[in-house]
């Protein structure tokens, strides 16, 4: 392509940039940190910068490296560049940080003729299995996320064994776990994501030849979403690109969403000290959202502080949709896509609550794109347990299902008895697992307990799916098991199963439908998208509906302060994906299970109540303001994150509250000042 000047570039590709962005695009003298709020055009600037370098400065694309947060974003940004600028074969490199680090490792290993360890992105199953084997613990979703975050923090902060030895973690020997986890990976020659970054940093610090090779390879380095980089990632970037490369980082501290991978945004505070002659700039304006959505987002996240400055004059009506039953919510979502054929994104925080909508779209043959994994949902311990127990109730001769759940059903059976039961089933096809247990060497007390419940178990095989799930919870003791693990009836996976179960009365048909969902291939591109709020970062949609605005889901219950702040940023991200239309969905009940409205909706809806009334919308009920002298022993209250509980004692400004699964001591003034409690 013939070389052009910068004005010709913008004219040729019909690109409009304000004066500041044009100046930043062509800044080639100083390391740049560009801060900006959501919608300020950071990624658009990054793409324009690439085009400027190649088409005006005639820089080879092989000398340009663009680092982004994850592989999906890398593909999306590359696609956007190709759409805007790529009229020839020249394409710069867009890659996520872990893939780039793995390139360094493979290059190094090839030079010393060593086979590189395989890289794995998802180690959830391994972590769950190790914890269960070592500590006899079944991790909840929240516990798993916290453990993964702690693992990532240790590795990404490059902690010593001594530092790790001082860490206490939720009822387990964390240092022992870390040693077992490391041994598991070493024995199999595999890396997790944190290992990749740590090994890359080690190689760069210990092997000058590799460092020089990669430092010389890239002349221009751009990093989008720099607030998500971990400490060790910053170490790698500093080692490689602090001297000769022209570095540009783009960041939004309010969009730091990946604490699970030990994001370390604090490193940006020392950018000017780290990089010689650094320049720090800020982009103003929100070019994505209209006035109404911008004002709502500002009120939610920034409160009285200066927030985003809207560049649009458009307004819209924000809808708060409350449903008496959860199933009605999904039916309404189906009507939305049938009656209006414009683009829409249904965003969720918990993937489980997207499953009933996904199933409904499949049922009605509505084409959609799902950015997630149904198989991962089906592998959730609660989902697997209930499905296996249903399998066993349908077919009491199913030894596989029995083996999976006998412990969950309270059968304290030795391996010897299990072998006897399996052998008896093989020898006589007319015998089921219960008969085989009664004929085995299973202890007398266990047989007596089994005999007492046999009639109920036999009758359960004739129940409809929805009733069978209730039977499992109440008659087979599974509810008590969940509560012991601090899992409430409002758990997202359980809600999703109950909604889908109500659509398929035959248990066998229900299980078959779940298998079909696991094998279903959605559309690669569609006007209808189901995706997590986190995965929608950097994207925009004409219409957005936030699916799971429930008190147990968004924010998740039982969070620590840092986690709660992350939930706020995620909710803010969901709001700011909408360009023209925004709706929030919540529900009062799922069957007989009472659901709480997200406290985030209370915050958002308060200033909009009069507008909602005038527009004919039913306003979400507002919490009654409590005063300290209103609180009495025996009174039921609702806490923003802990749910519903009863006050059992009040003393010296503190109240003892019995929640469903735990007793908490709370500071009354703190709860009232921060509007954390209201009347139940």
C-alpha positions as CSV (number, residue, x, y, z in Angstrom):
1,X,0.0,0.0,0.0
2,X,1.2,3.5,-0.8
3,X,2.3,5.6,2.1
4,X,-0.1,8.3,3.2
5,X,-0.1,11.1,5.7
6,X,-2.3,11.1,8.9
7,X,-5.1,13.2,7.4
8,X,-5.3,11.0,4.4
9,X,-5.5,8.0,6.7
10,X,-8.5,9.2,8.6
11,X,-10.2,10.3,5.4
12,X,-9.5,7.0,3.6
13,X,-11.0,4.9,6.4
14,X,-13.7,7.4,7.5
15,X,-12.3,7.7,11.0
16,X,-13.1,10.6,13.3
17,X,-10.8,11.4,16.2
18,X,-10.8,14.5,18.4
19,X,-7.6,16.6,18.6
20,X,-6.3,14.9,21.8
21,X,-6.7,11.3,20.4
22,X,-5.0,12.3,17.1
23,X,-2.1,13.7,19.1
24,X,-1.8,10.5,21.3
25,X,-2.0,8.3,18.2
26,X,1.2,9.8,16.8
27,X,3.1,10.1,20.2
28,X,6.4,8.3,19.6
29,X,8.7,9.9,22.1
30,X,7.4,8.9,25.5
31,X,6.0,5.8,27.3
32,X,2.2,6.4,27.5
33,X,-0.3,5.6,30.2
34,X,-3.8,6.6,29.0
35,X,-6.5,6.4,31.6
36,X,-10.2,6.6,30.6
37,X,-13.6,5.6,31.8
38,X,-15.8,3.1,30.0
39,X,-16.9,4.4,26.6
40,X,-14.1,6.9,26.3
41,X,-12.6,5.2,23.2
42,X,-9.5,3.6,24.6
43,X,-9.6,0.5,22.4
44,X,-10.7,2.6,19.3
45,X,-7.5,4.6,20.0
46,X,-5.4,1.5,20.2
47,X,-6.7,0.3,16.8
48,X,-6.1,3.8,15.2
49,X,-2.6,3.7,16.6
50,X,-1.8,0.4,14.9
51,X,-3.2,1.8,11.6
52,X,-1.1,5.0,11.9
53,X,2.1,3.1,12.6
54,X,1.7,0.8,9.6
55,X,0.1,3.1,7.1
56,X,1.8,6.4,7.9
57,X,5.1,5.5,9.7
58,X,5.5,2.3,7.5
59,X,6.3,0.2,10.6
60,X,6.3,-3.5,9.9
61,X,3.4,-5.4,11.6
62,X,5.9,-7.8,13.0
63,X,7.4,-5.0,15.1
64,X,4.1,-4.3,16.8
65,X,2.7,-6.2,19.7
66,X,-0.8,-5.7,21.1
67,X,-1.4,-7.4,24.5
68,X,-5.0,-7.8,25.8
69,X,-6.6,-9.5,28.7
70,X,-7.8,-12.8,27.4
71,X,-7.9,-14.9,24.1
72,X,-11.6,-14.0,23.4
73,X,-10.8,-10.3,23.6
74,X,-7.7,-10.8,21.4
75,X,-9.9,-12.4,18.7
76,X,-12.5,-9.7,19.0
77,X,-10.0,-6.8,18.8
78,X,-8.3,-8.4,15.8
79,X,-11.6,-8.7,14.1
80,X,-12.4,-5.0,14.8
81,X,-9.1,-4.0,13.3
82,X,-9.6,-6.1,10.2
83,X,-13.1,-4.5,9.8
84,X,-11.9,-0.9,10.2
85,X,-8.5,-0.9,8.5
86,X,-7.4,-4.1,6.9
87,X,-7.6,-3.7,3.1
88,X,-4.4,-5.7,2.6
89,X,-2.5,-8.6,4.0
90,X,-0.9,-6.7,6.8
91,X,-2.2,-7.5,10.3
92,X,-0.5,-6.6,13.6
93,X,-0.3,-9.2,16.4
94,X,-3.1,-9.2,19.0
95,X,-2.5,-11.7,21.8
96,X,-3.4,-12.3,25.4
97,X,-0.7,-12.0,28.1
98,X,-0.6,-15.7,28.9
99,X,-0.2,-16.8,25.3
100,X,2.6,-14.3,24.8
101,X,4.4,-15.5,27.9
102,X,4.0,-19.1,26.7
103,X,5.7,-18.1,23.4
104,X,8.7,-17.0,25.4
105,X,8.7,-20.3,27.3
106,X,8.5,-22.4,24.2
107,X,11.3,-20.4,22.5
108,X,13.5,-20.9,25.5
109,X,12.8,-24.6,25.8
110,X,13.4,-25.1,22.1
111,X,16.9,-23.5,22.4
112,X,17.8,-26.0,25.1
113,X,16.0,-28.9,23.4
114,X,13.5,-29.4,26.2
115,X,9.8,-30.3,25.7
116,X,7.6,-27.5,27.1
117,X,5.0,-28.3,29.8
118,X,1.4,-28.3,28.5
119,X,-0.6,-25.2,29.4
120,X,-4.1,-25.5,31.0
121,X,-6.5,-22.7,31.5
122,X,-9.1,-24.4,33.7
123,X,-7.9,-26.2,36.9
124,X,-11.2,-26.2,38.8
125,X,-11.7,-30.0,38.7
126,X,-8.1,-30.6,39.9
127,X,-8.5,-28.1,42.8
128,X,-11.9,-29.5,43.9
129,X,-10.5,-33.1,43.8
130,X,-7.4,-32.2,45.8
131,X,-9.4,-30.4,48.5
132,X,-11.8,-33.2,48.8
133,X,-9.0,-35.9,49.0
134,X,-6.9,-33.9,51.5
135,X,-9.5,-32.2,53.7
136,X,-12.8,-34.0,53.0
137,X,-14.3,-30.7,51.9
138,X,-16.8,-30.1,49.1
139,X,-16.0,-26.5,47.9
140,X,-18.9,-24.2,47.2
141,X,-18.6,-21.9,44.2
142,X,-17.6,-19.0,46.4
143,X,-15.0,-21.0,48.3
144,X,-13.6,-22.3,45.0
145,X,-13.2,-18.7,43.7
146,X,-11.6,-17.6,46.9
147,X,-9.1,-20.5,46.8
148,X,-8.3,-19.9,43.2
149,X,-7.7,-16.2,44.0
150,X,-5.4,-17.1,46.9
151,X,-3.4,-19.5,44.7
152,X,-3.1,-16.9,42.0
153,X,-2.1,-14.2,44.5
154,X,0.7,-16.4,45.9
155,X,2.1,-17.2,42.5
156,X,1.6,-13.8,40.8
157,X,3.1,-11.9,43.8
158,X,6.0,-14.4,43.6
159,X,5.7,-15.3,47.3
160,X,8.3,-17.3,49.0
161,X,7.5,-20.6,50.8
162,X,7.9,-18.8,54.1
163,X,5.3,-16.2,53.1
164,X,2.9,-19.0,51.9
165,X,3.4,-20.9,55.1
166,X,1.9,-17.9,57.1
167,X,-1.4,-18.0,55.1
168,X,-4.5,-19.4,56.7
169,X,-7.4,-20.3,54.5
170,X,-11.0,-21.4,55.5
171,X,-10.5,-24.6,57.4
172,X,-7.6,-26.2,55.4
173,X,-3.9,-26.4,55.6
174,X,-3.2,-24.0,52.8
175,X,0.6,-24.5,52.6
176,X,0.1,-28.3,52.4
177,X,-2.4,-27.8,49.7
178,X,0.0,-25.6,47.7
179,X,2.7,-28.3,47.9
180,X,0.2,-31.0,46.8
181,X,-1.1,-28.8,43.9
182,X,2.5,-28.1,42.8
183,X,3.3,-31.8,42.9
184,X,0.3,-32.7,40.9
185,X,1.4,-30.3,38.1
186,X,5.0,-31.3,38.2
187,X,4.2,-35.0,38.0
188,X,2.2,-34.4,34.9
189,X,4.4,-31.7,33.3
190,X,1.6,-29.1,33.1
191,X,1.3,-25.4,33.8
192,X,-1.6,-23.5,35.0
193,X,-2.0,-19.8,34.0
194,X,0.0,-18.5,36.9
195,X,2.8,-20.9,36.3
196,X,3.1,-19.6,32.7
197,X,3.7,-16.0,33.8
198,X,6.1,-17.0,36.7
199,X,8.1,-19.3,34.4
200,X,8.3,-16.6,31.7
201,X,9.6,-14.1,34.3
202,X,12.1,-16.6,35.6
203,X,13.5,-17.3,32.1
204,X,13.8,-13.6,31.3
205,X,15.6,-12.9,34.5
206,X,18.0,-15.8,34.2
207,X,18.6,-16.0,30.4
208,X,19.9,-12.8,28.8
209,X,19.8,-14.2,25.3
210,X,16.0,-14.8,25.5
211,X,15.4,-11.4,27.0
212,X,17.4,-9.7,24.3
213,X,15.7,-11.7,21.5
214,X,12.2,-10.7,22.6
215,X,13.1,-7.1,23.6
216,X,14.6,-6.5,20.1
217,X,11.6,-8.2,18.3
218,X,9.0,-5.5,19.2
219,X,9.5,-1.8,18.6
220,X,5.9,-0.8,19.6
221,X,4.0,-2.4,22.4
222,X,0.4,-1.6,23.3
223,X,-1.5,-3.0,26.3
224,X,-5.2,-2.7,26.6
225,X,-7.0,-3.2,30.0
226,X,-3.7,-2.7,31.7
227,X,-5.5,-2.5,35.1
228,X,-6.0,-6.3,34.8
229,X,-2.3,-7.2,34.7
230,X,-0.9,-9.1,37.7
231,X,2.3,-8.2,39.5
232,X,4.3,-10.8,37.7
233,X,2.9,-9.6,34.3
234,X,4.1,-6.1,35.1
235,X,7.6,-7.6,35.9
236,X,7.6,-9.3,32.5
237,X,6.7,-6.0,30.7
238,X,9.2,-4.0,32.6
239,X,12.0,-6.5,31.8
240,X,11.2,-6.6,28.1
241,X,10.0,-3.1,27.2
242,X,11.2,-0.5,29.7
243,X,14.2,0.6,27.6
244,X,13.9,0.5,23.8
245,X,10.3,-0.2,22.9
246,X,7.7,2.5,22.6
247,X,5.1,1.5,25.2
248,X,1.5,2.5,25.4
249,X,-0.8,1.2,28.2
250,X,-4.6,1.9,28.3
251,X,-6.4,1.4,31.6
252,X,-9.7,2.0,33.5
253,X,-9.3,1.4,37.2
254,X,-13.1,1.2,37.6
255,X,-13.1,-1.8,35.2
256,X,-10.7,-3.9,37.2
257,X,-12.7,-7.1,37.2
258,X,-10.2,-10.0,37.4
259,X,-9.2,-10.2,41.0
260,X,-9.5,-14.0,40.6
261,X,-6.2,-13.8,38.6
262,X,-4.6,-11.4,41.1
263,X,-5.0,-8.2,39.1
264,X,-2.5,-5.6,40.5
265,X,-3.7,-2.2,39.3
266,X,-1.6,-0.5,42.0
267,X,1.4,-0.9,39.6
268,X,-0.1,1.8,37.4
269,X,0.4,4.3,40.3
270,X,4.2,4.0,39.8
271,X,4.1,4.2,36.0
272,X,6.0,7.5,35.9
273,X,8.7,6.1,38.2
274,X,9.0,2.8,36.3
275,X,9.3,4.2,32.8
276,X,11.7,7.0,32.0
277,X,10.1,10.2,30.6
278,X,6.7,8.6,31.0
279,X,3.6,10.6,30.0
280,X,0.2,10.1,31.6
281,X,-3.0,11.3,29.9
282,X,-6.7,10.9,30.5
283,X,-9.5,10.5,27.9
284,X,-12.8,12.2,28.7
285,X,-16.3,11.6,27.5
286,X,-18.5,8.6,27.1
287,X,-19.2,7.9,23.5
288,X,-21.2,4.7,24.1
289,X,-24.1,5.3,26.4
290,X,-26.9,7.7,26.1
291,X,-27.7,10.4,28.8
292,X,-30.1,8.3,30.8
293,X,-27.8,5.2,31.0
294,X,-24.7,7.4,31.7
295,X,-26.5,9.2,34.5
296,X,-27.7,5.9,36.0
297,X,-24.2,4.4,35.9
298,X,-22.6,7.6,37.4
299,X,-25.1,7.6,40.3
300,X,-24.4,3.9,41.0
301,X,-20.6,3.9,40.9
302,X,-19.4,7.4,41.4
303,X,-22.0,8.8,43.7
304,X,-21.1,12.4,44.3
305,X,-17.7,12.2,42.5
306,X,-17.2,13.3,39.0
307,X,-18.0,10.4,36.7
308,X,-18.4,9.9,33.0
309,X,-19.2,12.8,30.7
310,X,-21.9,11.8,28.2
311,X,-21.3,12.8,24.6
312,X,-24.8,11.9,23.5
313,X,-28.1,13.8,23.7
314,X,-30.3,10.7,23.4
315,X,-32.4,9.6,26.4
316,X,-34.3,6.5,27.1
317,X,-36.6,4.7,29.6
318,X,-34.8,2.3,31.9
319,X,-37.1,-0.6,32.9
320,X,-37.1,-2.4,36.2
321,X,-39.0,-5.7,35.6
322,X,-40.1,-7.6,38.7
323,X,-41.8,-11.0,38.3
324,X,-43.9,-13.0,40.7
325,X,-42.2,-16.2,39.6
326,X,-38.8,-16.8,38.0
327,X,-40.3,-18.8,35.1
328,X,-42.3,-15.6,34.1
329,X,-39.0,-13.8,33.7
330,X,-37.8,-16.2,31.0
331,X,-41.1,-16.2,29.2
332,X,-40.9,-12.4,29.1
333,X,-37.4,-12.5,27.7
334,X,-38.6,-14.9,25.0
335,X,-41.4,-12.4,24.0
336,X,-38.8,-9.6,23.9
337,X,-36.8,-11.4,21.1
338,X,-39.9,-12.5,19.2
339,X,-41.6,-9.1,19.2
340,X,-38.6,-7.0,18.5
341,X,-35.9,-8.2,16.0
342,X,-33.2,-5.7,17.0
343,X,-30.0,-6.8,18.5
344,X,-30.1,-7.7,22.2
345,X,-27.7,-9.1,24.9
346,X,-29.0,-10.9,27.9
347,X,-26.2,-10.5,30.5
348,X,-25.8,-12.7,33.6
349,X,-23.6,-12.8,36.6
350,X,-24.2,-16.5,37.3
351,X,-24.2,-18.7,34.3
352,X,-26.7,-21.1,35.9
353,X,-29.5,-18.5,35.7
354,X,-29.0,-18.3,31.9
355,X,-29.7,-22.0,31.5
356,X,-33.5,-21.8,31.6
357,X,-33.5,-19.1,29.0
358,X,-31.1,-21.1,26.8
359,X,-33.4,-24.1,27.1
360,X,-36.4,-21.9,26.2
361,X,-34.6,-20.6,23.1
362,X,-33.8,-24.1,22.1
363,X,-37.4,-25.3,22.6
364,X,-38.7,-22.4,20.4
365,X,-35.9,-22.7,17.8
366,X,-34.8,-19.2,18.4
367,X,-31.2,-18.7,17.0
368,X,-28.8,-17.3,19.6
369,X,-25.2,-17.1,20.6
370,X,-24.1,-18.3,24.0
371,X,-20.7,-17.3,25.3
372,X,-20.3,-19.9,28.0
373,X,-20.4,-23.6,28.7
374,X,-23.5,-25.7,29.5
375,X,-21.2,-28.6,30.2
376,X,-19.5,-26.7,33.0
377,X,-23.0,-26.1,34.5
378,X,-23.8,-29.8,34.3
379,X,-20.5,-30.6,36.1
380,X,-21.5,-28.4,39.1
381,X,-21.5,-30.7,42.2
382,X,-25.1,-29.8,43.1
383,X,-26.3,-30.4,39.5
384,X,-24.4,-33.7,39.2
385,X,-25.8,-34.9,42.5
386,X,-29.4,-34.2,41.8
387,X,-29.2,-35.7,38.3
388,X,-27.5,-38.8,39.6
389,X,-30.1,-39.2,42.4
390,X,-32.9,-38.8,39.8
391,X,-31.2,-41.5,37.7
392,X,-31.1,-43.8,40.7
393,X,-34.7,-43.2,41.6
394,X,-35.7,-43.9,38.0
395,X,-33.5,-47.0,37.8
396,X,-32.6,-48.5,41.2
397,X,-30.3,-50.9,39.4
398,X,-28.0,-48.1,38.2
399,X,-24.8,-48.9,40.0
400,X,-22.9,-46.0,38.5
401,X,-25.4,-43.5,39.8
402,X,-25.5,-45.2,43.2
403,X,-21.7,-45.1,43.4
404,X,-21.7,-41.3,42.7
405,X,-24.2,-40.4,45.4
406,X,-24.3,-43.0,48.1
407,X,-22.4,-40.8,50.5
408,X,-24.7,-37.8,49.6
409,X,-27.7,-39.9,50.6
410,X,-26.2,-40.7,54.0
411,X,-25.1,-44.3,53.4
412,X,-21.9,-45.0,55.3
413,X,-20.8,-47.9,53.2
414,X,-17.3,-49.5,53.1
415,X,-15.5,-50.4,49.9
416,X,-16.2,-54.0,50.8
417,X,-19.9,-53.5,50.9
418,X,-19.8,-51.5,47.6
419,X,-18.0,-54.5,45.9
420,X,-20.6,-56.9,47.3
421,X,-23.5,-54.7,46.0
422,X,-21.8,-54.4,42.5
423,X,-21.2,-58.2,42.4
424,X,-24.8,-59.0,43.4
425,X,-26.1,-56.7,40.6
426,X,-23.9,-58.5,38.1
427,X,-25.1,-61.9,39.2
428,X,-28.8,-61.2,39.2
429,X,-30.4,-58.6,36.9
430,X,-33.6,-58.7,38.9
431,X,-31.9,-57.3,42.0
432,X,-31.6,-53.5,42.6
433,X,-29.0,-51.7,44.8
434,X,-31.3,-51.6,47.8
435,X,-32.0,-55.3,47.8
436,X,-28.2,-55.9,47.3
437,X,-27.5,-53.7,50.3
438,X,-29.9,-55.6,52.5
439,X,-28.3,-58.9,51.5
440,X,-24.7,-57.5,52.0
441,X,-22.5,-57.3,55.1
442,X,-23.8,-53.7,55.6
443,X,-24.2,-53.0,59.3
444,X,-27.6,-53.7,60.9
445,X,-28.3,-50.1,61.9
446,X,-27.8,-49.0,58.3
447,X,-30.1,-51.7,57.0
448,X,-32.8,-50.7,59.5
449,X,-32.6,-47.1,58.3
450,X,-32.7,-48.2,54.7
451,X,-35.7,-50.5,55.3
452,X,-37.6,-47.6,57.0
453,X,-37.3,-45.4,53.9
454,X,-37.7,-48.1,51.2
455,X,-41.4,-47.4,50.7
456,X,-40.8,-43.7,50.1
457,X,-37.9,-44.5,47.7
458,X,-40.0,-46.9,45.7
459,X,-42.9,-44.4,45.4
460,X,-40.6,-41.6,44.4
461,X,-39.9,-43.4,41.0
462,X,-43.5,-42.4,39.9
463,X,-43.2,-38.7,40.8
464,X,-43.0,-35.9,38.3
465,X,-39.6,-34.3,38.0
466,X,-40.4,-31.1,39.9
467,X,-41.9,-33.1,42.8
468,X,-39.0,-35.6,42.7
469,X,-36.5,-32.8,43.3
470,X,-38.5,-31.7,46.3
471,X,-38.6,-35.3,47.5
472,X,-34.8,-35.5,47.2
473,X,-34.4,-32.3,49.1
474,X,-36.8,-33.1,51.9
475,X,-37.2,-36.8,52.2
476,X,-33.7,-38.0,51.3
477,X,-32.0,-35.3,53.4
478,X,-30.2,-33.5,50.6
479,X,-31.5,-30.1,51.8
480,X,-29.8,-30.6,55.2
481,X,-26.6,-31.5,53.4
482,X,-26.8,-28.3,51.4
483,X,-27.5,-26.1,54.4
484,X,-24.6,-27.7,56.3
485,X,-22.4,-26.6,53.4
486,X,-23.9,-23.1,53.6
487,X,-25.8,-23.6,50.3
488,X,-29.3,-22.1,50.4
489,X,-32.4,-23.0,48.5
490,X,-31.8,-19.8,46.5
491,X,-28.6,-21.2,45.1
492,X,-28.6,-20.4,41.3
493,X,-27.9,-23.9,40.1
494,X,-30.9,-25.3,42.1
495,X,-33.2,-22.5,40.9
496,X,-32.2,-23.2,37.3
497,X,-32.9,-26.9,37.6
498,X,-36.2,-26.3,39.2
499,X,-37.3,-24.0,36.4
500,X,-36.3,-26.4,33.7
501,X,-37.8,-29.4,35.7
502,X,-41.2,-27.7,35.7
503,X,-41.2,-27.8,31.9
504,X,-40.5,-31.6,31.7
505,X,-42.7,-33.7,34.0
506,X,-41.1,-37.0,33.0
507,X,-37.8,-37.3,34.9
508,X,-36.2,-39.3,32.1
509,X,-37.2,-36.6,29.6
510,X,-35.8,-34.0,31.9
511,X,-32.4,-35.7,32.1
512,X,-32.3,-36.2,28.4
513,X,-33.0,-32.5,27.9
514,X,-30.1,-31.6,30.0
515,X,-27.9,-33.9,27.9
516,X,-29.2,-32.2,24.8
517,X,-28.4,-28.8,26.2
518,X,-24.8,-30.0,26.9
519,X,-24.4,-31.1,23.3
520,X,-26.2,-28.1,21.7
521,X,-24.2,-26.0,19.2
522,X,-25.3,-22.4,19.3
523,X,-24.9,-19.9,16.5
524,X,-21.4,-18.4,16.1
525,X,-23.0,-15.0,15.3
526,X,-26.5,-13.9,16.2
527,X,-28.5,-10.8,17.0
528,X,-29.3,-12.5,20.4
529,X,-26.5,-13.0,22.8
530,X,-26.3,-14.7,26.2
531,X,-23.0,-13.9,27.9
532,X,-21.6,-13.1,31.3
533,X,-21.2,-9.5,32.4
534,X,-17.5,-10.1,32.7
535,X,-17.1,-11.5,29.2
536,X,-19.0,-8.5,27.7
537,X,-16.3,-6.0,28.8
538,X,-15.3,-3.8,25.9
539,X,-18.5,-4.7,24.0
540,X,-21.6,-2.7,23.4
541,X,-25.2,-3.7,22.5
542,X,-28.2,-1.7,21.3
543,X,-30.4,-3.4,24.0
544,X,-29.2,-5.0,27.2
545,X,-31.2,-7.0,29.8
546,X,-29.5,-7.9,33.1
547,X,-31.0,-11.3,33.9
548,X,-30.1,-12.2,37.5
549,X,-30.6,-9.1,39.7
550,X,-31.3,-11.2,42.8
551,X,-30.0,-10.7,46.3
552,X,-28.3,-14.1,46.3
553,X,-26.7,-13.6,42.9
554,X,-25.8,-9.9,42.2
555,X,-24.1,-9.3,44.5
556,X,-23.4,-12.9,45.7
557,X,-24.1,-13.5,49.3
558,X,-21.5,-13.6,52.1
559,X,-18.9,-11.5,50.4
560,X,-16.0,-9.7,52.0
561,X,-15.6,-5.9,51.4
562,X,-13.1,-6.3,48.5
563,X,-15.3,-8.8,46.8
564,X,-18.4,-6.6,47.2
565,X,-16.6,-3.7,45.5
566,X,-15.7,-6.1,42.6
567,X,-19.4,-7.0,42.4
568,X,-20.3,-3.2,42.1
569,X,-17.8,-2.8,39.3
570,X,-19.3,-5.8,37.5
571,X,-22.8,-4.4,37.9
572,X,-21.6,-1.1,36.5
573,X,-20.0,-2.9,33.6
574,X,-23.4,-4.6,32.8
575,X,-25.2,-1.2,32.9
576,X,-22.6,0.4,30.6
577,X,-22.9,-2.2,27.8
578,X,-26.2,-0.8,26.8
579,X,-26.3,1.9,24.1
580,X,-30.0,2.7,23.8
581,X,-32.2,0.4,25.9
582,X,-31.6,-1.1,29.4
583,X,-33.7,-3.5,31.5
584,X,-33.2,-5.1,34.9
585,X,-34.9,-8.4,35.7
586,X,-35.6,-9.7,39.2
587,X,-38.1,-12.1,40.7
588,X,-39.9,-12.7,44.1
589,X,-40.1,-16.4,44.0
590,X,-39.0,-19.6,42.4
591,X,-41.9,-22.0,43.1
592,X,-42.2,-21.7,46.9
593,X,-38.6,-20.4,47.5
594,X,-38.6,-16.8,48.4
595,X,-36.1,-14.7,46.4
596,X,-34.5,-11.4,47.4
597,X,-34.2,-8.4,45.2
598,X,-30.7,-7.3,44.5
599,X,-29.7,-4.4,46.8
600,X,-28.1,-2.8,43.7
601,X,-31.6,-2.4,42.3
602,X,-32.7,-0.6,45.4
603,X,-29.9,1.9,44.9
604,X,-30.7,2.4,41.2
605,X,-34.4,2.5,41.5
606,X,-34.8,5.0,44.3
607,X,-34.3,8.1,42.2
608,X,-36.3,6.6,39.3
609,X,-39.5,5.7,41.2
610,X,-41.6,8.7,40.1
611,X,-40.5,8.2,36.5
612,X,-41.5,4.6,36.6
613,X,-44.9,5.4,38.0
614,X,-45.6,8.0,35.3
615,X,-44.5,5.5,32.6
616,X,-46.8,2.8,33.9
617,X,-44.1,0.6,35.3
618,X,-44.6,-1.2,38.6
619,X,-41.8,0.2,40.8
620,X,-39.6,-2.2,42.7
621,X,-40.6,-2.0,46.4
622,X,-38.3,0.3,48.4
623,X,-36.7,-0.9,51.7
624,X,-38.1,0.8,54.8
625,X,-35.6,3.0,56.6
626,X,-34.6,1.5,60.0
627,X,-33.4,3.4,63.0
628,X,-31.4,1.9,65.9
629,X,-34.3,2.1,68.3
630,X,-36.5,0.2,65.9
631,X,-34.4,-3.0,66.4
632,X,-35.8,-5.5,68.9
633,X,-34.9,-9.0,70.0
634,X,-36.8,-11.6,67.9
635,X,-37.3,-9.1,65.0
636,X,-36.6,-10.5,61.5
637,X,-34.3,-8.4,59.3
638,X,-32.9,-8.7,55.8
639,X,-29.2,-8.1,55.3
640,X,-27.9,-6.9,51.9
641,X,-25.4,-9.8,51.5
642,X,-26.3,-12.3,54.3
643,X,-30.0,-12.6,53.5
644,X,-32.8,-13.0,56.0
645,X,-32.2,-13.5,59.7
646,X,-33.6,-13.1,63.2
647,X,-32.1,-10.9,65.9
648,X,-31.4,-13.0,69.0
649,X,-29.5,-10.5,71.1
650,X,-28.8,-6.7,71.2
651,X,-25.9,-5.5,73.4
652,X,-23.7,-2.4,73.5
653,X,-24.3,-1.3,69.9
654,X,-24.0,-4.9,68.5
655,X,-26.6,-7.3,67.5
656,X,-26.4,-11.1,67.3
657,X,-28.4,-12.3,64.2
658,X,-29.2,-15.9,63.4
659,X,-29.1,-16.3,59.6
660,X,-30.1,-19.6,57.8
661,X,-26.7,-21.2,58.2
662,X,-24.7,-19.1,60.7
663,X,-24.8,-16.7,63.6
664,X,-23.3,-13.3,62.9
665,X,-22.4,-10.4,65.3
666,X,-23.0,-7.1,63.5
667,X,-22.3,-3.5,64.3
668,X,-25.8,-1.8,64.4
669,X,-24.6,1.7,63.5
670,X,-22.5,0.5,60.6
671,X,-25.4,-1.5,59.2
672,X,-27.9,1.4,59.4
673,X,-25.5,4.0,58.1
674,X,-24.6,2.0,55.1
675,X,-28.2,0.8,54.6
676,X,-27.2,-2.8,54.8
677,X,-30.4,-3.9,56.6
678,X,-34.1,-3.5,56.4
679,X,-37.2,-5.2,57.8
680,X,-37.8,-8.7,56.5
